[in-house]
C-alpha cells in the first residue's frame, strides 16, 4: 500500500481550480496574478505538481481570497517519502568534524609528496563525479589530515600549490555532500575551500568556491542566496574575462549558468533565459568544453542547463525539444545523470509516464548512490505514481528500491 499523499495533491488541485473559477479567472489570468506560468497552474490543478513552499501556498490563498487554513488542510506541503542517506554521508560529516588544522600545527611535520597528494585529489574528483561516495569518504579520511599537515610543513615555494590542492579537496567533499542532500555540511566544506583558495592567492579558485556554494544554496532551496553568490562572483570576474583569459571566461560562464538556474527556480523566466543566453555566448567564445576547476563548462553543458531551466519554469515543450539536440556522453556521469533526471521531469509534465521512467532508469544506471539520495527524484516518482491509475512494474520497482511504500 502506497503512503504517498496522492489524494491530497488532487484534492488541493480541485479546490484551487474551484476557487479560481469562482473568481472568474482563467488559468492564464490566475498565473499572472501569482507571477507563475500557465503550465504551472495547470499542473497544480491537475494534482501532478506539488506546492512545496508555504509562502507559495499563502500567495495562492491570497489571490483566491480564501483562508490559508482552508487550503493547508487539504494537502501537506511535502510528500512523505523515505529520506535514507547514502553510506558515505555520515563518514564525510565526521571527516569535517575533526580539528585537523590544530593537529597539523601541533604535530610533527612529515615528508610531503606534492605529486602524490595531487594524484589523490584528482582521484577524489573522479569518485565524486562517479557518485562513489563511500569510496570517496574512505579516501578523504586519510587525505584531509595529510593535506592539512602538508600546508603547514612546507616552505613558501610549495605552500601555494598545497593550498590549491587543499581547496580542491574540500570542493570534492562539498560537492559530494550537496549531492547527498547534506547542505549544512557541504557549506562547511566549501567555506574551508574558499579560505584555502585565498591563502593560495588564486582568485579563480575562490570563484570556484562561489560556484560550489551556489549549488549548496540551491539544494537547500535558498534561491535568492544562490543568485547572489553566483551573480556577485560572475560580476567580479568581468575584468579578467574581458581581457580574454579563457579560464576566467569559462568560470564566469559556469557562474552565469548557476545564476540562470537560480532565476528559473524563482520563476523569473525572462532573467533565467537572459542569463542562459549570456552563458551560451561565453561558451561559444571559448569553443570546446573546458573543465576548469571541475565546472565542465562548455556548449554541451549550457545545452543541458537549458533543459533543466525550462523544466523548472514548466516549459516542458521547450525542454524536450532542447533535449533532442543534446549528446551528454562527453560529460561526467554526474552531469549525465542530472540531465536524465531533468528529462524525466519534462516527460512527467507532459504526462509521458513511460518516457519519464525510462529516463529515470538511465540516471539510476549512471549514478545509483546519487539517484537514491536526491529528494527531487523521490518527489518525481511520487508524482508519476499520482498520474498512474495502475503504476507499471518498472515504476513500482524503482519506488520500492527507494523505500517508498
C-alpha positions in Angstrom: 0.0 0.0 0.0 1.4 3.4 -1.0 1.8 6.1 1.6 2.4 8.8 -0.9 -0.1 11.7 -0.4 -1.5 11.3 -3.9 -5.1 12.1 -3.0 -4.1 15.2 -1.1 -2.5 16.8 -4.2 -5.6 16.0 -6.3 -7.8 17.5 -3.6 -5.8 20.6 -3.3 -5.7 21.0 -7.1 -9.5 20.6 -7.3 -10.0 23.2 -4.5 -7.7 25.7 -6.2 -9.5 25.2 -9.6 -12.9 25.6 -8.0 -12.0 28.9 -6.3 -10.2 30.2 -9.4 -13.4 29.6 -11.4 -15.5 31.1 -8.6 -13.5 34.3 -9.0 -14.0 34.2 -12.8 -10.3 33.8 -13.6 -8.8 31.9 -16.5 -5.7 29.8 -15.8 -3.6 32.5 -17.7 -5.1 35.3 -15.6 -4.6 33.4 -12.4 -1.0 32.6 -13.3 -0.3 36.3 -14.0 -1.5 37.2 -10.5 0.7 34.6 -9.0 3.7 35.5 -11.2 3.8 31.9 -12.4 3.4 30.2 -15.7 0.1 28.9 -17.1 1.7 25.5 -17.3 2.4 25.6 -13.6 -1.2 26.4 -12.7 -2.4 23.6 -14.9 -0.1 21.1 -13.3 -1.1 22.1 -9.8 -4.8 22.0 -10.5 -4.4 18.5 -12.0 -2.6 17.3 -8.9 0.7 16.4 -10.8 2.8 19.3 -9.3 3.2 19.9 -5.6 3.2 23.3 -3.9 6.3 22.7 -1.8 6.7 26.0 0.0 4.3 27.6 2.4 5.0 31.1 1.0 3.6 29.9 -2.4 0.5 28.4 -0.8 0.0 31.7 1.1 0.1 33.6 -2.2 -2.4 31.2 -3.8 -4.8 31.7 -0.8 -4.4 35.5 -1.0 -5.2 35.6 -4.7 -8.2 33.3 -4.3 -9.4 35.2 -1.3 -9.7 32.1 0.9 -8.2 31.4 4.3 -4.8 29.8 4.2 -6.0 27.1 6.6 -8.7 26.1 4.2 -6.1 25.2 1.6 -3.4 23.9 4.0 -5.9 21.5 5.5 -6.3 19.8 2.1 -2.7 18.9 1.4 0.6 18.5 3.2 3.3 20.7 1.7 5.8 17.9 1.2 5.2 14.3 0.4 6.1 11.6 2.9 9.0 9.7 1.4 12.0 7.9 2.7 15.0 10.0 3.4 17.8 7.5 3.7 21.2 8.9 3.2 24.0 7.2 1.3 26.6 5.3 3.4 29.3 7.9 2.7 27.3 10.9 4.1 27.9 10.3 7.8 31.6 9.5 7.2 32.1 12.7 5.3 30.5 14.7 8.1 32.9 13.0 10.5 35.8 14.0 8.3 34.8 17.6 8.6 34.1 17.3 12.4 37.7 16.5 13.3 40.0 19.5 14.0 42.7 18.5 11.5 44.3 22.0 11.4 45.1 22.1 15.1 46.6 18.6 15.0 48.7 19.7 12.0 50.0 22.8 13.8 50.9 20.9 17.0 52.1 17.6 15.4 55.4 16.6 14.0 55.9 17.5 10.3 56.1 14.6 7.9 57.8 14.5 4.4 55.5 15.9 1.7 55.0 14.4 -1.7 53.1 17.0 -3.7 52.7 14.9 -6.7 51.1 12.0 -4.7 48.8 14.5 -3.0 47.8 15.9 -6.3 47.0 12.4 -7.7 44.8 11.7 -4.7 42.9 15.0 -5.2 42.3 14.1 -8.8 41.1 10.6 -7.7 38.7 12.3 -5.2 37.2 14.4 -8.0 36.8 11.2 -10.2 35.0 9.4 -7.4 32.8 12.5 -6.8 31.8 12.6 -10.5 31.1 8.8 -10.4 28.9 9.1 -7.3 31.2 6.6 -5.5 30.6 8.4 -2.1 31.6 5.5 0.2 34.9 5.1 -1.6 35.4 8.9 -1.6 34.8 9.1 2.2 37.4 6.4 2.7 39.9 8.3 0.6 39.2 11.7 2.3 39.6 10.2 5.8 43.3 9.9 5.1 43.7 12.8 2.6 42.3 15.6 4.7 44.7 15.3 7.6 47.6 14.7 5.2 46.9 17.9 3.2 46.2 20.0 6.3 49.5 18.9 7.7 51.3 19.5 4.4 50.2 23.1 4.1 51.9 23.8 7.4 55.1 21.8 6.9 56.4 23.2 3.6 58.1 26.4 2.7 56.7 29.3 0.7 57.6 27.9 -2.7 55.3 24.9 -2.4 52.7 26.3 0.0 50.6 28.0 -2.6 50.3 24.7 -4.6 49.4 22.8 -1.5 46.7 25.3 -0.6 45.3 24.9 -4.1 45.1 21.2 -3.6 43.5 21.7 -0.1 40.9 23.9 -1.7 40.2 21.4 -4.5 39.9 18.6 -2.0 37.4 20.5 0.1 35.5 21.2 -3.1 35.1 17.5 -3.7 33.8 17.0 -0.2 31.3 19.8 -0.6 30.1 18.7 -4.0 29.5 15.1 -2.7 27.7 16.3 0.4 25.5 18.6 -1.7 24.6 15.7 -4.0 23.7 13.6 -0.9 21.3 16.2 0.5 23.6 17.5 3.3 23.7 21.3 2.6 24.9 22.3 6.1 27.9 20.0 6.0 28.6 21.0 2.3 28.6 24.6 3.3 31.3 24.0 5.9 33.4 22.2 3.3 33.0 24.9 0.6 33.8 27.6 3.2 37.1 25.9 4.0 37.8 25.6 0.3 37.4 29.4 -0.2 39.7 30.1 2.7 42.4 27.8 1.3 42.0 29.3 -2.2 42.5 32.8 -0.8 45.7 31.6 1.0 46.8 30.2 -2.3 46.3 33.6 -3.9 44.1 32.1 -6.6 41.1 34.3 -7.5 39.6 31.8 -9.9 39.8 29.0 -7.3 37.9 31.4 -5.0 35.3 31.9 -7.7 35.0 28.1 -8.0 34.1 28.2 -4.3 31.3 30.6 -5.1 30.2 28.3 -7.8 30.0 25.3 -5.4 28.3 27.5 -2.7 25.6 28.4 -5.2 24.9 24.7 -5.7 24.7 24.2 -2.0 22.2 27.1 -1.6 20.2 25.7 -4.5 20.0 22.3 -2.8 18.8 24.0 0.4 16.2 26.0 -1.6 17.9 29.3 -0.7 17.5 30.5 -4.3 18.0 34.2 -3.6 21.3 33.4 -1.9 22.3 31.2 -4.8 21.6 34.0 -7.2 23.5 36.5 -5.0 26.7 34.4 -4.6 26.9 33.3 -8.2 26.0 36.8 -9.6 28.4 38.7 -7.4 31.3 36.3 -8.3 30.4 36.5 -12.0 30.4 40.3 -11.9 33.8 40.3 -10.0 35.4 38.2 -12.7 34.3 40.5 -15.5 37.7 42.4 -15.8 39.6 39.1 -16.2 37.1 37.7 -18.6 37.0 40.8 -20.7 40.8 40.5 -21.2 40.1 37.2 -22.9 41.5 34.9 -20.3 39.9 31.6 -21.3 39.8 30.2 -17.8 38.2 33.3 -16.5 35.6 33.3 -19.3 34.8 29.7 -18.5 34.4 30.3 -14.8 32.3 33.3 -15.4 30.2 31.2 -17.7 29.7 28.5 -15.1 28.7 31.1 -12.6 26.3 32.6 -15.1 24.7 29.2 -15.6 24.1 29.0 -11.8 22.6 32.5 -11.9 20.2 31.2 -14.7 19.2 28.2 -12.6 18.5 30.3 -9.6 16.3 32.7 -11.6 14.5 29.7 -13.0 13.8 28.3 -9.5 12.5 31.7 -8.6 10.2 31.6 -11.6 11.9 34.6 -13.2 11.7 33.3 -16.8 13.0 36.4 -18.6 16.0 36.7 -16.3 16.7 32.9 -16.5 16.7 32.8 -20.3 18.7 36.0 -20.4 21.5 34.6 -18.3 21.3 31.4 -20.3 21.9 33.4 -23.5 24.9 35.1 -21.8 26.3 31.7 -20.8 25.9 30.5 -24.4 27.9 33.4 -25.7 30.7 32.7 -23.3 30.6 29.0 -24.3 30.9 30.0 -27.9 33.8 32.3 -27.0 35.9 29.5 -25.5 34.9 26.9 -28.1 35.1 23.3 -27.0 34.1 22.5 -23.5 36.6 23.0 -20.6 36.8 21.6 -17.2 38.5 24.3 -15.2 38.0 23.7 -11.5 35.7 20.8 -12.4 32.9 23.0 -13.6 32.6 21.2 -17.0 31.6 24.5 -18.7 31.1 24.4 -22.4 28.4 24.4 -25.2 27.1 21.0 -24.2 26.7 21.8 -20.5 24.9 25.0 -21.5 22.5 23.0 -23.6 21.9 20.6 -20.7 21.1 23.6 -18.4 18.6 24.9 -20.9 16.7 21.6 -20.5 16.8 21.9 -16.7 15.8 25.6 -16.6 12.9 25.0 -19.0 11.7 22.2 -16.8 11.9 24.4 -13.7 9.8 27.1 -15.5 7.2 24.5 -16.5 8.1 24.8 -20.2 8.1 21.1 -20.9 7.9 21.5 -24.7 11.0 23.8 -24.7 12.8 21.3 -22.5 12.0 18.2 -24.6 12.9 19.9 -27.9 16.2 21.1 -26.5 17.0 17.7 -25.1 16.7 16.2 -28.6 19.8 18.1 -29.8 22.0 17.2 -26.8 24.6 14.5 -26.5 25.7 14.5 -22.9 28.0 11.4 -23.3 31.2 13.5 -23.2 30.4 14.9 -19.7 30.9 13.3 -16.3 28.4 10.6 -15.2 27.2 13.0 -12.6 26.2 15.6 -15.2 24.7 13.0 -17.4 22.6 11.7 -14.6 21.3 15.2 -13.8 20.3 15.6 -17.4 18.3 12.4 -17.4 16.5 13.4 -14.2 15.6 16.8 -15.8 14.5 14.9 -18.9 12.3 12.7 -16.8 10.7 15.8 -15.2 9.9 17.2 -18.6 8.2 14.0 -19.7 6.3 14.0 -16.4 5.0 17.5 -17.1 3.6 16.1 -20.4 2.2 13.0 -18.5 4.5 10.8 -20.6 5.0 8.3 -17.8 6.8 5.6 -19.8 9.4 8.0 -21.2 9.9 9.5 -17.7 10.5 6.1 -16.1 13.0 5.3 -18.9 14.9 8.5 -18.3 15.0 7.7 -14.5 16.3 4.3 -15.2 19.2 5.8 -17.2 20.0 8.2 -14.3 19.9 5.3 -11.8 22.3 3.3 -14.0 24.8 6.1 -14.2 24.9 7.2 -10.5 22.9 4.8 -8.2 24.1 6.4 -5.0 23.2 10.0 -6.0 19.9 8.7 -7.5 18.9 7.2 -4.2 19.9 10.3 -2.3 18.1 13.0 -4.3 14.9 14.2 -2.8 13.6 15.5 -6.1 13.9 12.0 -7.6 11.6 10.7 -4.8 9.3 13.6 -5.4 9.2 12.9 -9.1 8.5 9.2 -8.6 5.6 10.2 -6.2 4.2 12.4 -8.9 4.5 9.7 -11.5 2.6 7.3 -9.3 0.0 10.0 -8.8 -0.5 10.2 -12.6 -0.7 6.4 -12.9 -4.0 4.6 -12.3 -2.1 1.4 -12.4 1.7 2.0 -11.9 3.9 -0.1 -14.1 6.2 -2.8 -12.6 9.2 -0.7 -13.6 7.9 2.3 -11.7 6.9 0.3 -8.7 10.3 -1.4 -8.7 12.1 2.0 -8.6 9.8 3.2 -5.8 10.3 0.1 -3.7 14.1 0.4 -4.2 13.9 3.9 -2.7 11.8 2.7 0.3 8.6 4.4 -0.9 5.8 2.2 0.3 
